[in-house]
Amino acid sequence: MAANDKRSAFEPRINNRRAFHEFFIEAKLECGIALVGSEVKSIRMGRAQLQEAFARVDDGELILYGCHIDPYDKASLHNHLPLRERKLLVHRREIKRLESATQQKGTTLIPLSMYFKNGMVKVELGIAHGKQHHDKRRAIREKEEARDLRRQMSRRM
C-alpha cells in the first residue's frame, strides 16, 4: 500500500493552464480515457499537451480531439498516432447532460487536466464559455493586484 502511495507522488499531472485564461469554467467532470499502451507510457513520462484539445459528443460517444501525446521512443513498430481521436469514458446519462449543456451558443467542453488515479489515466473536463478580451484583461489586473498585496504583506512581516 505504501509503495503505491510513493509512486503516485511522482506521476505527472498534465494541466491546461491556458484554458483558465481563455474560458470561464462552469462545471467540472472527471472521466476515463481509452488509450493504447504506448500512450500511457508517454503520459507517465509527462509528454502530453492539452492546449489545443476539446471534446465533443458524436453519435452518443464523448470524443477528445486535438490532444497531442508524443510517440513513445521504445515502442518501435507499434507506436500510436500523436493526434488521434480518443474516446472518453463516462456514463450515458452524463453524456446526455453534456450534450444538452453544449447546445448553448459559446459553450464547449475543454480538458483541464490529465492525471493518474489508481493506476488509470483520468481526464478532467470543464464545461466552458469563452472569455471576451476585456474579461481577460480584468483577470490579469486582479492577479496583479493580488500579487502586489502579497508583496506588501510580506514586506510588513
Secondary structure, DSSP 4 states (H G I P E B T S, - for coil): -HHHHHHHHHS--EE-HHHHHHEEEEEEEEEEE---HHHHHHHHTT-EE-TT-EEEEETTEEEEES-EEPPPGGGGGGPPPTT--EEEE--HHHHHHHHHHTTSTTEEEEEEEEEEETTEEEEEEEEEEEPPHHHHHHHHHHHHHHHHHHHHHHHH-
